[in-house]
Amino acid sequence: VAAVLPSPLDPLSQQETVLWLHIIRFAGASHPLLVQRDPGSFAWKGVGSHSGLGWSRARLGCNTAALCSLAELGLYTKAKSILSSLLKVPLMFGFLYLFVCSLDVLSSAFQLAGGKVAGDIFKDNAILSNPVAGLVVGILVTVLVQSSSTSTSIIVSMVASGLLDVSSAIPITMGSNIGTSVTNTIVALMQAGDRDDFKRAFAGATVHDCFNWLSVLVLLPLEVASGYLHRVTKIAVATLNIRSGQDAPSLLKVITEPFTCLIIQLDKSVITGIAMGDESLSNRSLIKVWCELPAQQVSSLIGEGNGAGTDPLVPCPGHHLFVDSSLPDLAIGLMLLAGSLVVLCTCLIMLVKLLNSVLKGQAAKAIQKVINTDLPFPFGWVTGYFAILVGAAMTFVMQSSSVFTSAITPLIGLGVISIERAYPLTLGSNIGTTTTAILDALASPGDKLASAFQIALCHFFFNISGILLWYPLPCTRLPIHMAKELGECTAKYRWFAVLYLIVCFLLLPSLVFGISMAGWEVLVGVGTPFLGLLTCVAMVNVLQRRKPSHLPKWLQTWDLLPSWLHSLQPMDRLITQATLCCVNRCSGNLDEPSEASPQIKIRADLDISVLPYLEELALSPVPSPRLGPLPLQSATRL
């Protein structure tokens, strides 16, 4: 400011000083509107010294209209900034609404594509009597219908109808807890564009998976050996005076149904009927074509004499897009799947961009401080339990844990919510989603109310037991450490996220299901050595990081094993070659040498620990002669 003052005796105001700064900046380009440059009196050599600062307003020959134009330009810019900030808030809510609606349509698409298969899986009681097979059935069915609420409602209906006893239904509810976490993991994949955001988002999504898998590994054998869930819930049902009622309304569905019902409406009773063994529903479409007439209209038809044999179900054309479609359920399901994924990705990208622009600077720091800060001493330990209550309450309002966990996943990726704070929120959503099964059980007939309510309570007590195992003590919060490791691995190899989804939610459950069908002897003979090996490897890894001196010298690293047994680099090279082969084949240049740009080339012998983030490099167009021949980059970039 002192450099542009005309003289010490003639100071300028703050606003005038800013205007003079703009004038001097534009005068260098001889701007004709702002300054009339006089080479004789406007000496630029004196800008840096006081000798050339004997300027006055008159000697600069400044145009007053030009100053007004500059001031108006500043006001216009400020008004534009304020208006854009105000518009971002409704835009965020609009994209959030479409995001939630796309999740609902995505669930309907999965049910159209695999709902009948899920019903057929539930139909075989001989399979469900095997606890491990029941666990896998719960995982696969929930993955197929993309809704733990739907799968647990089917289980409650089967228990209420007497087709399934409570002890056989408990492992299925455990499996539905695992299957529901696939949705927010898919949502995390949409943030793969930025490596740091993807690492945080994937860790925040998989902390749900890690908690569910660890809880099942401990509580399923305990339930098989002692039946503690069955006994505790039986005592609770006998103690409570439960009466039959109706389902409570879902606030989220009240908001989203007016839009989603225009796209597709499903008759979920078809899946439940198939699971209960009703063969007449096998060839019936899941798409709702019939609507129920209001009671007043039915009574008026009967009063006019036209109600003989009147069916309260009538065609309801025009209520959704596919009401008159002749396409099979699978085709419509695939169409909705593609469309909902496109809308989901678009809304998520726009939400992330809007949140990035809004939650920056001091605002972002303030929000992070409010969300991630613990309560003052000595009540800091209460903060996590308060977050559990918040997660449970939000999930109860939404009646969907998938929607809640998927909504906070982008915030975790942006760093607004830390994974330490997201963990108790996720645990709370696990508790909140059990209310759906409890409300469904309360609507059961009076003679089957006790059994239906008991299996709903089993779902609740399973989540409570998991929280008691993996949350109260900081040393027991293993899911956080496991999720962070998965996030680090995914940051190095982005294809690992897709491999994780396929292995954890399809291949591994299917493999365990096949082995369990061969009998308990085979399952124990294969599973026990495998679990023992995993436990030993985990213990050695912990000792290698913290106490390597306690291990023999040859066991302090895994270099004694082939590289493909302790590193993902060989698989990364394989995927790289396969990807490049496909790209070259599609481009028609398979026989020509690939001339890749220097930005996607790296050194052949460059160790991954030296350069974990390959695409962050921006090499010069002319490669250095020291690097030698440069192969194509890994599949991570592609």
PALUMDREN-135181 format. One record per residue (C-alpha): x, y, z. Coordinates in steps of 0.2 Angstrom, whole numbers, padded with zeros to 4 digits, always signed. Each point is the difference from the previous one (the first is absolute). Example, Ala and Ser with C-alpha at 12.3 -4.5 7.8 and 13.67 -1.06 7.14 Angstrom:
BEGIN
+0062-0022+0039 +0006+0017-0003 
REM end
This chain:
BEGIN
+0000+0000+0000 +0014+0012+0004 +0007-0003-0017 -0015+0008-0009 -0004+0014+0012 +0002+0017-0010 +0010+0008+0015 +0001-0002+0019 -0010+0016+0001 -0014-0006-0011 -0005-0017+0006 -0014-0010-0009 -0014-0009+0008 -0001-0019-0001 -0012-0001-0014 +0010+0013-0010 +0016-0010+0003 -0008-0016-0008 -0006+0010-0015 +0017+0008-0002 +0008-0018+0001 -0012-0006-0014 +0005+0016-0011 +0018-0003+0002 -0002-0019-0004 -0010+0004-0016 +0011+0015-0005 +0014-0012-0004 -0010-0006-0015 -0005+0018-0005 -0018-0003+0004 -0009+0014-0010 -0015+0002+0012 +0009+0000+0017 +0015+0010-0002 +0007+0013-0013 +0018-0004+0001 +0012+0014-0001 +0018-0006-0003 +0007+0016+0006 -0008+0000+0017 -0005-0018+0003 +0017-0007+0003 -0001-0019+0004 +0018+0000+0005 -0005+0009+0016 -0013-0013+0006 +0012-0009+0011 +0008+0016+0008 -0007+0015+0008 +0009+0011-0013 -0013-0003-0013 -0015+0001+0011 -0004+0018-0001 -0016-0003-0009 -0016+0008+0002 -0018-0004-0006 +0001+0013-0013 +0017-0005-0007 -0006-0018-0003 -0014+0006-0011 -0012-0012+0007 -0017-0001-0007 -0014+0002+0013 -0012-0010-0010 +0013-0014-0001 +0001-0001+0019 -0019-0001+0001 +0000-0014-0013 +0013-0009+0010 -0010+0002+0016 -0016-0006-0009 +0010-0015-0006 +0005-0004+0018 -0018+0001+0006 -0005-0011-0014 +0013-0013+0004 -0005+0001+0018 -0019-0002-0004 +0004-0014-0012 +0010-0009+0014 -0014+0002+0013 -0013-0006-0012 +0010-0015-0005 +0003-0005+0018 -0019+0002+0003 -0004-0011-0015 +0012-0014+0006 -0011-0005+0015 -0016-0004-0009 +0011-0008-0014 +0008-0011+0013 -0017-0005+0007 -0007-0004-0017 +0015-0011-0005 -0002-0008+0017 -0018-0004-0003 +0004-0007-0017 +0014-0010+0008 -0012-0008+0013 -0013-0004-0014 +0013-0008-0011 +0005-0011+0015 -0018-0005+0001 -0002-0004-0019 +0017-0009+0002 -0008-0011+0013 -0015-0003-0011 +0011-0005-0015 +0009-0013+0010 -0016-0007+0006 -0006-0001-0017 +0016-0009-0006 +0002-0012+0014 -0015+0001+0012 -0008-0016-0006 +0017-0009+0002 +0001+0007+0017 -0017-0007+0004 +0005-0017-0007 +0015+0000+0011 -0011+0003+0016 -0011-0014-0005 +0011-0015+0003 -0001-0003+0019 +0013-0014+0000 +0013+0013-0005 -0005+0013+0012 +0001-0013+0015 +0019+0001-0003 +0006+0016+0010 +0015+0004-0012 -0011-0003-0015 -0013+0011+0008 +0013+0014+0002 +0005-0001-0018 -0018+0000-0006 -0003+0016+0010 +0015+0008-0008 -0004-0005-0018 -0019+0004+0002 +0004+0018+0007 +0013+0003-0014 -0013-0005-0013 -0014+0011+0007 +0011+0014+0006 -0010+0002+0016 +0002-0008+0017 -0017+0006+0004 -0008-0010-0014 +0010-0016+0005 -0004+0002+0019 -0018+0003-0004 +0000-0016-0010 +0008-0010+0014 -0013+0008+0013 -0014-0005-0012 +0006-0018-0002 +0002-0002+0019 -0017+0008+0003 -0008-0013-0012 +0009-0015+0008 +0011-0004-0015 +0016+0004+0009 +0004-0002+0019 +0009+0014+0009 +0017-0010+0003 +0002-0003-0019 -0004+0018-0004 +0013+0008+0012 +0015-0004-0012 -0010+0008-0015 -0002+0016+0009 +0018+0000+0004 +0003-0002-0019 -0012+0014-0004 +0010+0012+0011 +0016-0004-0011 -0009+0001-0017 -0007+0018+0004 +0017+0008+0001 +0003-0003-0019 -0010+0015-0005 +0011+0013+0008 +0016-0009-0006 -0007+0002-0018 -0003+0019+0004 +0018+0001+0006 +0006-0006-0018 -0007+0016-0007 +0013+0011+0009 +0014-0010-0009 +0005+0016-0010 +0010+0007+0015 +0012-0011+0009 -0001+0007+0017 -0019+0002-0001 -0001-0018-0006 +0011-0006+0014 -0011+0008+0014 -0016-0004-0008 +0004-0019-0003 +0006-0001+0018 -0016+0008+0006 -0010-0012-0010 +0009-0016+0005 +0000+0004+0018 -0018-0006+0000 +0006-0016-0009 +0014-0004+0012 -0011+0003+0015 -0013-0012-0007 +0012-0014-0005 +0009+0001+0017 -0016-0001+0009 -0006-0015-0010 +0017-0009+0003 -0002+0001+0018 -0019-0001+0003 -0005-0013-0012 +0010-0014+0008 -0005+0006+0017 -0019-0001-0005 +0003-0017-0008 +0008-0006+0016 -0011+0008+0013 -0015+0008-0008 +0002+0015+0010 -0010+0012-0012 -0014-0013+0000 -0001-0001+0019 +0002+0019+0003 -0013+0005-0012 -0012-0013+0006 +0001+0007+0017 -0003+0017-0006 -0015-0005-0010 -0007-0008+0015 +0003+0015+0011 -0007+0013-0012 -0019+0001-0003 +0000+0001-0019 -0016+0005-0009 -0003-0001-0019 +0000+0016-0009 +0004+0009-0016 +0015+0006-0009 +0006+0017+0004 +0002+0012-0015 +0017+0003-0007 +0004+0018-0002 +0012-0003-0014 -0012-0010-0011 -0013+0014+0003 +0012+0012-0008 +0007-0011-0014 -0015-0011-0005 -0009+0014-0010 +0015+0000-0012 +0006-0019+0000 -0018-0006-0002 -0001+0009-0016 +0015-0011-0006 -0004-0017+0007 -0011-0009+0012 +0004-0017+0007 -0011-0013+0008 +0012-0007+0013 -0013-0012+0006 +0005-0011-0015 +0017-0003+0007 -0007-0004+0017 -0013-0012-0007 +0014-0009-0010 +0010-0001+0015 -0015-0008+0009 -0002-0013-0014 -0015+0007-0010 +0004-0007-0017 -0014+0010-0008 +0011+0016+0002 +0015-0007-0009 -0006+0006-0017 -0007+0016+0007 +0008+0017-0004 +0007+0010+0014 -0006+0016-0008 -0016+0007+0007 -0014+0000-0012 -0015+0000+0011 -0005+0013+0013 -0012-0002+0014 -0016+0010-0001 -0005+0012+0014 -0012-0008+0012 -0013+0013-0004 +0000-0004-0019 -0002-0018+0004 -0015+0002+0011 -0008+0012-0013 +0002-0013-0013 -0008-0013+0011 -0014+0012+0005 -0004+0003-0019 -0002-0018-0003 +0016-0001-0010 +0010-0007+0014 -0003-0018-0003 +0016-0008+0000 +0009+0017+0000 +0018-0002+0003 +0008+0014+0009 +0016-0001-0011 -0002+0009-0017 +0013+0004-0013 +0009+0016+0004 +0008+0006-0017 +0010+0016+0000 +0006-0001+0018 +0018-0005-0006 +0010-0002-0015 +0000-0019-0002 -0018-0003+0004 -0004-0005-0017 +0017-0007-0005 +0001-0017-0009 +0018-0002+0005 +0006-0013+0012 +0005+0005+0018 +0018-0004-0003 +0001+0012-0015 -0009+0014+0010 +0011-0003+0015 +0016+0002-0011 -0007+0016-0008 -0004+0007+0017 +0017-0006+0007 +0009+0010-0014 -0010+0015+0002 +0000+0001+0019 +0019-0002+0000 +0002+0014-0013 -0011+0011+0011 +0009-0006+0016 +0017+0004-0007 -0005+0017-0007 -0008+0006+0016 +0015-0006+0010 +0012+0009-0011 -0010+0016+0001 -0002-0002+0019 +0018-0002+0002 +0004+0015-0010 -0013+0011+0008 +0006-0006+0018 +0018+0004-0006 -0005+0018-0005 -0010+0003+0016 +0010-0009+0013 +0016+0009-0002 +0011+0012+0010 -0006+0005+0017 -0018-0008-0003 +0008-0017-0003 +0011+0001+0015 -0015+0006+0011 -0011-0015-0006 +0014-0012+0003 +0004+0007+0017 -0019-0002+0005 -0002-0018-0007 +0017-0008+0005 +0003+0009+0016 -0003-0010+0016 -0009+0007+0015 +0010+0009+0014 +0009-0011+0013 -0006-0010+0009 -0014-0003-0012 +0010-0004-0016 -0004-0018+0001 -0019+0004-0002 +0002+0008-0017 +0001-0017-0009 -0015-0007+0008 -0009+0016-0004 +0005-0002-0018 -0008-0018+0001 -0016+0007+0006 +0000+0013-0015 +0003-0014-0013 -0014-0010+0008 -0012+0014+0000 +0004+0005-0018 -0001-0018-0007 -0017-0002+0010 -0007+0016-0009 +0007-0006-0017 -0005-0018+0003 +0016-0005-0010 +0018-0002+0006 +0006-0001-0018 -0007+0018-0003 +0008+0007+0015 +0017-0008-0002 +0001+0004-0018 -0004+0018+0004 +0014+0002+0012 +0013-0009-0011 +0003+0016-0011 +0002+0010+0015 +0013-0012+0007 +0009+0001-0017 +0001+0019+0001 +0007-0001+0018 -0015+0008+0008 -0003-0015+0010 +0014-0010+0007 +0000-0019-0001 +0001+0000+0019 -0016+0010+0001 -0008-0010-0015 +0002-0016+0010 -0012+0003+0014 -0012+0008-0013 +0000-0016-0010 -0002-0011+0016 -0015+0011+0004 -0008-0003-0017 +0002-0019+0003 -0011+0002+0015 -0012+0012-0009 -0003-0012-0014 -0006-0014+0012 -0016+0011+0003 -0006-0005-0017 -0001-0018+0005 -0008+0004+0017 -0014+0010-0008 -0003-0014-0013 -0001-0013+0014 -0012+0011+0010 -0012-0001-0015 +0000-0019+0000 -0015-0010+0005 -0003-0003+0019 +0004-0018+0001 +0017+0002-0009 +0004+0017+0007 +0012-0007+0013 +0011-0009-0012 +0001+0014-0013 +0004+0012+0014 +0013-0011+0007 +0010-0001-0017 -0001+0019-0001 +0007+0001+0017 +0014-0012-0005 +0005+0013-0014 +0001+0014+0013 +0009-0010+0014 +0013-0006-0013 +0005+0018-0004 +0000+0005+0018 +0012-0015+0003 +0011+0005-0014 +0001+0018+0007 +0005-0007+0017 +0014-0010-0008 +0007+0012-0012 -0003+0018+0007 +0001+0003+0019 +0019-0001+0002 +0012+0009-0013 +0010-0015-0001 -0015-0011-0006 -0004+0012-0015 +0008-0011-0013 -0012+0004-0014 +0007+0018+0000 +0018-0007-0003 -0005-0013-0012 -0010+0013-0010 +0015+0012-0001 +0011-0014-0006 -0013-0004-0014 -0001+0019-0004 +0019+0000-0002 +0001-0015-0011 -0014+0007-0011 +0009+0017-0002 +0015-0010-0007 -0010-0012-0011 -0017+0007-0004 -0006-0016-0008 +0002-0008+0017 -0017+0008+0004 -0009-0010-0013 +0009-0016+0004 -0005+0003+0019 -0018+0001-0005 +0000-0015-0011 +0010-0011+0013 -0009+0005+0016 -0018+0001-0006 -0001-0013-0014 +0015-0013-0001 +0004-0002+0018 -0018-0003+0005 -0003-0011-0014 +0015-0011+0004 -0005-0001+0018 -0017-0005-0005 +0006-0014-0012 +0011-0007+0014 -0013+0001+0013 -0012-0010-0011 +0013-0014+0000 -0003-0002+0019 +0007+0006+0017 +0015-0012-0001 +0006+0008-0016 -0004+0017+0005 +0010-0002+0017 +0014-0009-0009 +0002+0014-0013 -0004+0015+0011 +0010-0004+0015 +0017+0000-0008 -0004+0015-0011 -0006+0010+0015 +0016-0006+0010 +0011+0006-0014 -0008+0017-0001 +0002+0002+0018 +0018-0004+0000 +0003+0011-0015 -0008+0015+0009 +0010-0003+0016 +0016-0001-0010 -0004+0016-0009 -0003+0009+0016 +0016-0006+0007 +0009+0005-0016 -0006+0018+0002 +0002+0002+0019 +0012-0013+0007 +0010-0007-0014 +0014-0005+0012 -0011-0013+0007 -0001-0009-0016 +0014-0011-0008 +0010+0010-0013 -0007-0010-0015 -0018+0004+0006 +0003+0019+0003 -0006+0003-0018 -0010-0010-0013 +0014+0000-0013 +0002-0019+0002 -0017-0002-0009 -0003+0003-0018 -0005+0018-0004 -0017-0004-0005 -0004-0007+0018 +0005+0016+0009 -0003+0014-0013 -0013+0006-0012 +0013+0006-0013 +0000-0016-0010 -0018+0001-0002 +0001+0018-0004 +0012-0004-0014 -0012-0014-0006 -0015+0012+0000 +0011+0013-0009 +0004-0011-0014 -0018-0006-0002 -0006+0017+0000 +0012+0006-0013 -0003-0015-0011 -0019+0004+0001 +0003+0019-0004 +0012-0004-0014 -0012-0013-0007 -0015+0012+0001 +0011+0014-0009 +0006-0011-0013 +0018+0003+0004 +0004-0017+0007 +0015-0003-0012 +0007+0018+0001 +0011+0005+0013 -0010+0010+0013 +0006+0019+0001 -0006+0005+0017 +0002+0017+0006 +0014+0003+0013 -0013+0004+0013 -0005-0019+0000 +0018-0007+0001 +0010-0005+0015 +0016-0008+0003 +0000-0019-0002 +0010-0004+0016 -0008+0014+0011 -0006-0008+0016 -0018+0003+0005 +0005+0005+0018 +0011+0015-0008 -0015+0006-0010 -0017-0006+0006 -0010+0013-0009 +0006-0002-0018 -0013+0011-0009 +0006+0015+0011 +0016+0001-0011 +0001+0012-0014 +0016-0004-0010 +0007+0011-0013 -0004-0003-0018 +0018-0006-0004 +0004-0015+0011 +0017+0001+0010 +0013-0011-0007 +0003-0007+0017 -0017-0008+0000 +0004-0011-0015 -0015-0009-0008 -0016+0005+0009 -0015-0013+0000 -0018+0005+0001 -0007+0005+0017 -0010-0012+0011 -0018-0003-0002 -0003+0011+0015 +0001+0016-0012 -0010-0009-0014 
REM end
